[in-house]
Amino acid sequence: MVFDSSSLPGLAVQGGDVRMAVDAGVMAERYGFRSVWTCEFYDRSAVVTLAALASATSRIELGSSIAWAFGRTPLTAATDFRSLDELSGGRVSMGLGTGNPQVIADWHGLDERRPVGRLVEAVHLVRELWNLHEAPVAHDGMFYRCHMAVDSSLPAPVNHTIPILLAGGRAPLLRAAGSVSDGLIGLPLATREYVRDVVHPTLADGARKAGRGERIPINGMIICFVADDSAKARNAAAMQVAVYATRRSADSLLEYHGFGTEAETIRSAARRGDPAGMVAAVSGRMLDVLAVFGTPEEARDRYIEKFAGLYEQPLFYSSAKGLPIGFVRDNISAICETFAPVGV
């Protein structure tokens, strides 16, 4: 037994189409998972996918991991998630992130030198807009301006406090999550030691500076691949570790664990467009520390050893980066079967 009714996991799905995400959510609900989370990229909208999930499920909690904060104005984000809250019957959480500098500048066309400050202001404004049935919005900030009269005819959100979670790995974002969010979406590269020594203290520092005394919960994504062929699961997990090791948000963790040499080799392979070289550069120690993989029994054992009890809610993360969609579908099924909660 890995989970019981007091500690239910979630499923996080990256890649594929809307139908794959919906099928994953329906399956996760059937197996007793607490939540299902969907990402956003230039090929799929988190909002549209969440709407489809809300229509296809009835109990499971839903969330974005993540939606781009800067791809929408705060008003658009507030309206989108108010609608999702209504459609789902109060089951949705808003997970937001800044995206990396390339996403901000080249994709969204923003010249933003203070993305964390902009994100914090957006969170405050979204919450004001959700309260428009009780008070007007008169916001003149550093990044946003919004003026709206009170609308007493507007119903309150079904979930009066729609949770807002922030995603990120660098210290400024972690402090921001501590100061304004309802929780952190932990990035896929993390370990028990790093969360203990770096993430929780930085979240607490942000909370303290904002005058908050509560512990900030973490929904931590865990790279997970399960297959009867242990070598295939290992290779898929190595691909995802390599992908995330190319991102600067992972720098502090990679340095903390002494993975600088591997990261340099992985990034060199990525620059020359060599996915096989990226996978080959993931050392055995690196993979064993950062991912859950193998046969169902091996995956359960690795989760228990490395991650059990670490997060307020663990999110088993199945990514499609560099993998056939059929394999990803099979992995989602295997995760649900392997980590199905009991006693629910």
N, C-alpha and C positions, 0 to 999 in steps of 0.2 A: 504494500500500500504506500503510495506517494502522497496523495492528497485525500482529505476528507471534506465534509460539508463546511468546516470552519476555515478552510484555506484553499480556495478555488483558483485555478490558474486561468490565464487568458491566452488567446491565439492571435498573433500578429502576422499579417500576410502582406508581402511586397511583390509587386509585379503581376503579370497575368492580366486578364480582362475582368470586367465587372462580374460576369457570370461565375468565374472561378472564385472571386471573393465572396459572392453570395453563397455559393455551394459550401465554401469553407465555414461561413457563419452558421448555416443551417446544420452542418455536421457538428460543429463545436457546441451548439445549443443542445443537440441530441445527446452528446456525450457528457453533458453536465458542466462544461466550461463556464466560467463566470462572465467572460467578455470576449469580443472579437474586435480587432483593430485593423484599420486599413490605411495604407500610405497614400501619398499624393506625388505624382511625377508628371512629366509633360504628356504622358500617354493615358493617364487616368485621374479623374477628379475624386478627391476624398468625399466631397459633399454628395455627388451623384451616387457613388458607391454606398455611402452610408444610408441614403434614401432607399436604395434597393434592398440593403440589408434590413432596414427597419420594416419594410413591407413583407419580407420573407420570413421574419422571425417574430417571436412574441415575448420571450423572457430574457434572453441574453443581453448583457450590456454592450454598448457600441461606442467606438471612439476612433478618432483620427490620430494616426501615429506616423507622420504628422500631416497637418494641413499647413500650407504656406501662409504665414501671417501677412506678408507683404504683397501677396497676389490679390488681396482683397482690401478694401477700406474697412475700418472697424465697423461701419454701419452694415456693409455687405456681409461681413463675418457674423455679426450679431443676428442679422436677419436669416442667414442660412441656417445657423444652429438653433435659432428659435423655431424655425420650421421643422428641423430634424427632431428637436425635442418634442414638438407636437405630434409628428408622425410616429415616433417611436414610443410615445406614452411616457416620456421622461427617462429614457434609457441611455441617452447620448452624453458623451464627454467631448469637449473640444481640446484636442492636442495641437499645439502650435509650435512652429519653429521658424527660425530666420532663413534657413537655407545657407549654403556656403557662399563665399564672395562671388563665385561665378554665377550662381543662381540669382543672387541679388542684382548684380550689375549687368550680366550678359543676357539673362533670360527675362527678368522683370524690368530691366532698363532703369534701375534706380542707382543713383550715386549716393549711397548711404554709408557714412563713415562711423555711425553710431547705431548699429543694428539692434543691440541689446536695449539701449535706451528707447528706441522706437518701439520695440516689442513690448516693453513694460508699459509704455503709455497706451498702446493699443489695447492691452488687457484691461487697464482701468476704464478706458472709454467703452469697450464692449460691455462691461458690467453696468456702466451708467445707462447704456442703451437698452439693456434688458430690464431696467427699472423705469422705463419711460411711462409706464402706466401710473406711476406714483410721483414722479418728479421730472421737470424739464432737464434737458441737457444743454449746458452752456460751457463748452470746452474750447479753450484757446491754449493749446500746448505748444511744445517745441516742434512736434512733428505733425500734429493733426489739429484741425479746427472743425467743430461740429456744434451747431445750434439748432435745437428742436424743442418745440413746445410740448408740454405734458399731454398725453393722450389717455384719458381715463377709460376710454372704450377699449383700449388694447388689453387683452388678457395677459396675466402674468405667465411666464413659462411654466409648463407642467411641472418640471423640476425647478423650483424657485431659485435654486442656486446651481445652475448648470456648471459642472466642474470644468475648470480650465487648467490644463497641464501644459508645462513647457518641456521641450526636448532639447538636449544639448549635452556636451561633455566638457567644455572649457569653463574655467572658473567664473568669468563674468556672467555667463548664462546660468550656471548653477546658483550663483548668488541671487540673480534675478528670480529664478524659480523659488528660492527661499523667501524672497520678499513679497511676491505677489500671487504665486500660483497655488492651486489646490493639490499639486503633486508634480513630480518629475517623471517624464518618460525617459528611462535610462537607456542610453545608446547600447547597441548590441555588443560592443567590446567593453566588458567590465568583469571584475573579479570580486570575490568576497573581501580581499585585503584592500583593494582600491576603493571600494564603496565605503568600507570602514574608515580608512585613513584619509581619504580625499573627498569623496562625494558628500557623505553625511556632514562632516565638519564645515564644508563650504556652503551647503544648504542652510545649516544652522547659523552660520555667520550672516548670510543674507536675511534670514528670518529675524535674528537679533537686531540687526541694524534697522529693520522695518518695524520693530516693536512687537513682533510676533513670538509667542512662546511655544507654539505647538511644533511637534516633529513633522517634517514634510515627508509624506509617503512617496515611495518610488514604485512605479510600474516598470520593472526592468525587463528589457528585451534580451532574450537568450538565443543565440544562434543554435538551431536544432535541426539535425537531419537523422532520420531513422529509416533503416532499410534492412532487409534480410541479408543483403550483401554488405558487410561491414566496411569493406574498402570503398564502395561507392558512396556510402554515407560520409565516410571520412573525407573523401575528395571533394564532395559538395560543401561540406563544412569549411574545408580549407579555402575554397573559392570565396566564400562569404567573408571569412576572416581577412583574406587578402584585400577584398574590395574595401572593407572598412578601414584597413590599415593604411590605405592611400589618403585618407581624409585627415586634415589638420586637427579636427576636433578630437582625434584619437591620440594626438602627440603625447599628452601628459601621461596617459595610461601606458603607452608603449615605452616611454622613458622610465616610468615607475617600475615596470617589470623587466627592464633591460632588454627590450626587443628592438633597440635602435638599428642593429645590423640587419635584422630581418626586414624592418620597415623600409630601410634604404634600398634593399634589393627588390622588394615588392614594388616600390614606387618607380624604380628604374625600369622594371619589366612593364609596368603600366604605361609609362611614357612611350615605350617602343611598340605598344599594342600587342603584348605577349601574355595572354591569359595563362597559358601553361607555365610560363616562367614565374608568374605571380603565385600560382599554387605551389610550385616547387620551392619557392622561397619561404613558405610558411613552415617553420620548424616544428618538430614533434612536440616540444615543450610548449611552444606558442599555441598550438591547436589544442592540446590537452588542457591548458589553462583557460582558454577563451570560449570554448564551444562544448555543446552536448551532441554526441553523435554515436553511431554504431547500430547494432541490432537493438531490438526493443529492450532486452535485458541490459545490454551495455549502456544504452542511453539513460535508462532509469538509474543505474548505478552512478553514472557520471553526474547526473543532475543532483542526486542525493549528496554525493561527495563535495561537489563544487558550489551548488547554488541553493540547496534546500534551506528555507527559512531566511534567505537573504533579503528578499523584497516583500513589501506589503502585498504586491501581486506580481508573480512572475508571468511574463508574456513569452511563450514559445514562438520564436521568430522563424518563419519559413520564407526565404527570399528566392526570387527567380533569377537573380543576377548570373548570367552565363550558363544557365541550366535549361534543359528542355522542359516545356510546360507540363508534359505528361509526368515527368519525374517529380516536379513540384507538387502536382495534384496528389501523387502517391505519397509524398512526404507529409502533406497535410493530413491525409487519412491515417498515416502511421503515427503521427504525433497525437491525434485524437484518440486512437486506440491505445497507444502506449501510456499516455498520461491522463486517461479518463478518470475524473474524480470518482470516488466511491462514497456511498452513503448519502447520495443526493436523489 
